[in-house]
Amino acid sequence: MKRATMASTFSPKHSHGYAIRSISLPTRSHPSTVRIEEELNKLKTWEASSSSEVERIFFGLSGLADLYKCMEDLLKLPLTQQALSHHHNQKWVDELLDCPVRFLDIVGETRDAIMLMKGNVRELQSALRRRKVGDLVIESRVSSYWSLRRNTRKQCTKSLVLLKHTEGSSFGASPPLDLDHHPSAVVRVLREASLITSSIFQSLVAFLSSPILRSKLNKRTFVSRVMRKGVLQCNNQEENVNELEKVDLALCRMVVDNPTKDFEAENIQSAHKELEAVVVVIEGLENGLDCLFKHLINTRVSFLNIVSPSRRM
């Protein structure tokens, strides 16, 4: 019962509390704010971009990298710098400044976690190539893999809480009503960017928090859930078994079932296939997070270059 509760906590259906809307900026908006608007409107389709959970996340991370690249250009504008510098003591400026820091922390921690997972999977693949089912080395590697998944799941719990806090309380202060149209547009697109970033990150940590199998009882429950998902998929529903869950099922077949010689080679081959697929996913996430991390760093630096000199005056 506890496992079911945790699974529902990390379900993308529960994590996507924000649906980006098409924003409308003043007709005299600077081209940089217009480009950000265009990127935001592209990202509003990210959840419908693919039937695959992983492909949607890839699309979202790529779109965020493009979005924050445009953000860098916006923050380099003298007009933007002058506006934010003029209001540097305002709380709403501090809130805009804090968001990239929170996202940087989460990107860094998530990137470290998937790099560890990638190394662990490679070690498991190497053990499978050298050994046969039943060897203690393989069982040790499988146990190590599930232990790492469990630690990743705990870390993602903390990340999800932080993201929800960011989404719910980051923008308590409002800019003055008499703010000129350009700084007003800047504030609007920056807040929209933070909200869609939080939504995509929640989907990412939900994926990395997929339930873990460690016993025959868990396996029977999991297989039953897989069958239900298969039926839903046939009925053109979007719910699918993700790559991490497929690895768990393959490892259970190989280790927990204690198969006979007739099925040993087949199960090892199946585990190899699913592990290779998850490596492709991890590398895709790694590349997407690396690119996004660089742009978030640049955005943070641009903010500091605008605000810090004013605060020292």
N, C-alpha and C positions, 0 to 999 in steps of 0.2 A: 504493500500500500504506500509505503514511504517512497519507493522507487517511482511509482506512478505519479506521485505528487511532484517529485523533482523533475520528471520528464515533462510534465505539463508546464512547469515553471519556465523551462528553457524552450518551449515550443515557439516557433516563429510567430504563430498566431497570437501568442501572449506578449511577445517582445516588440512587435511593431505597433507601438502606440501612436505613431506619427505618420500621417499620410500627407506627403508634400502636395501643395496646391500650386496651380499656375499663378505666378505673381505678376502684378501689373505695376510698372514703374512709370514715373512722369515722362511725358513725351520728350522732354529736354534732357533725359538722362545721358550721362557720359557713356561712350561706347564700351568702356570696361564694365560698367554695371549691367549694360545690356547683354554682354557676353556671359556674365555670371548668371543672369536670368535665363539665358538659353541653356546653359549647362544644368541649371536647377530643373528646368522643364524637361530635359532629357532624362534626368535621374528620377523624375516622378514615375517613370515607367519601369523602374528596375525590378520591382516585384513580379511584373508580368513579362519580363524579358525572356524567360525560358521556363520550361517545365522542370528543369533540373535545379535543385537547391544550390549546388556548387556553382553552376553557370550564372545564376542570379547574383551570387556573391562576387564572382569575378567581374561581372558587369558593373556592380556597384562600386567596387574598389577602383576599377579603371575610370569610372565616371567621377569619383571623388578626386582622383589625381588630376584630372583635367580641370575640375572645379577649383581646386586650390592653386593650380597654376594661374588661372584667371584672377584668383584672389591676390596673388603676389603682384600682378600687374596693377590691380586696383589700388593696393596699398602704397605703391611707388609713385602714384600720381601726386603732384604738389597740392592739388585741390583737396585730395583725401587727407594728406598729411596735415595740411593746415587746419582742416575741420576737426580732426581727432585731437590734434595737439591743443587746439583752443579749448576743448572740453576734457582735458586730461585728468582733471580732478573729479570727474563725475563717476558715479558708481557703475553706470551702464557701460562706460568705457572699460572699466576693470573687468566686467563680466565678459565682454568681447575678448579681452586679452587672456582670460583664464581658460577659455574653451580649447584653444589649440594645445595648451599644456596638458589638459586632461586627456585629450585624444592621443597626444604623443605618448603618454604613459601607457595607455591601453595598447596602442600599436606596438610599442617596444616590448611589452610583456607578452603579447600574443605572438609576435614574431619569434621571440626566444623560445616560447612553448612549442611552436610548430617545428622549429629547427631541432629541438630535442627529440620530438616525435619522429622526425625524418631520420635522425641518426639511429634511433631505437628500431625503426622499421628495417633499415638497412642491415642492422645486426641480426635481426630475425630472419631476413631473407638469406643472409650468409649461412646461418645455422641450418636452415632448411636445405640448402644446396649441398651441405656436407654430411648431414645426418639423416636418420630415418625416424619415423614416428615412434614415439616411445622412449627416445633418448632423453636423458635428463637435461641435456643442454637445450634442447628445443623447448621443453616444458619450462625451464628457467627463463628463456627468452620471452615466451608467451606471457609468463607471470610478470616479467619486467615491463612488457608492453602495456598490460592492463593496469599495472601500478602507475605508470606514467599517464595513462588516460585518466585515471582517478585523480591524480594531482592536477592535471589540466582542467578537469571538471570543477575542482574546488576553486582554482584561480579564476575560471570563467564566472563562477558565482559572484565573486567580488567585483569582477569587471561589469557584470550585468547590473549590480546594485549601483555602482558608480555611474553607469550610463543613464539609468533611470533617474538618478538624482540630478545629473546634468540636464536631462530633458525636462525635468519637472521644476527645477528651481534656479536654473542658470540665469534666467532673464526676469528677475523680480523688479529691477529698476527700469524706468522708461526714460527715453531721451526727451528733452523739452519739446513742447508742442510747436514752438516757433523755430525749430531747427530748419535750416535751408533745405531745399529739395535734394541737393547732392549728398550731404551727410545723412539725411534721412533715408535716402535710397541705399547708401552704404550700410547703415545699421540694419535695414530690412533684409538685405541679401546675406549679410554675415550671420544673422540669426537663423534665416532659412537654411543656410549651409550647415550650421551646427546641428540643427534638428535632423536633417536628412543623414548627416554623418552618424549621429547617434543611432538612428534607425538601422542603417546598414551594419554598423558594428554589433548591434544586438543580434542581428541575423547570423553574423559570423561566430559570435561566442555561443549562440544556440547550437550551431552546427558542431562546434568543437566539444560541446557538452552532451553529445549523444549518449544514451544509456549504455552501460558496460555489462558484458556477460561474463559470469565467473562460475556458474554452476549449472547442473542439468535442469534444475527447476527454472532458473533464469532462461535457459535456452528454450525450454518448451514454451514459456511465456513469450519469448522473443519471436520464435517461429510462428506462433499464433498471430502475433502482431504483424509479422511480415506477410502472412497469408491475407489478413484483412486489408493491408495496404495494397497487395496485389489485386484484390477484387476492386478496391477503389480506383486503382489505376486503370483497370479495364473499363470502368465507368467514366473515364475521362476526368477523373479528379486529379489534383496536383500533388497529392501526398505520395512520396516515394521513399524507398529504403535508401539511405545515403551510404556513401563509400565507407565510412567508419563502421557502420552497422554491418555492412557486407563482410568486412574483415573479421569482425567478431564472430559472425556466423560461420565463416570458413575455418577460423581457428578452433571453434567449438567442435565442429565436425572432425577436425584433425586430432585434437587432444582429448576432449571430454568423452567423445564417443568410443575411444579406444578401438579403432576400426580393425578389421581383419586385413590380411595381406592383400586380398583382392581389391580392397578400396583404398589401401594406403597410398599408392602412387597417385590415384585420382584426387584424393583429398589434399595431398601436398601440392599438386599442380593447381588446384583450385585456390589454395592459400596464396601461392605465388602470384596468381593472376590478380587477386583482390589487393594484395600488398603493393603490387606494382601500380595498380590503379590509384591507390591512396597516396603513393609517392608523387604521382603526377598532380594530384589535387594539392598536396602540401607545397610542391614547388610553385604551382600557380598562385597559391595564397602568399607564399614567401615573396615572389616577384611583385605582386600587387601591393603588399604591405611595404616593401622596400621603397617603391616609387612614391607611394603616398607619404611615407615617413619623411622623405626628402622635402616634399612640398609643404608639409606641416611645419617642418623646421624653418623653412624660408618664410612662411607666413608668420610664425612666432617672432623671428628676427625682425621682420618688417614692422610688426606691431611695436616691438621694443625700441626700434630706431625712431619711431614717431613719438612715443610717449615718454621714454626715459629722459631725453634731453630736457623736455619741458618740466619734468618733476625735479630736476636738479637746479632749476632756475630759482 
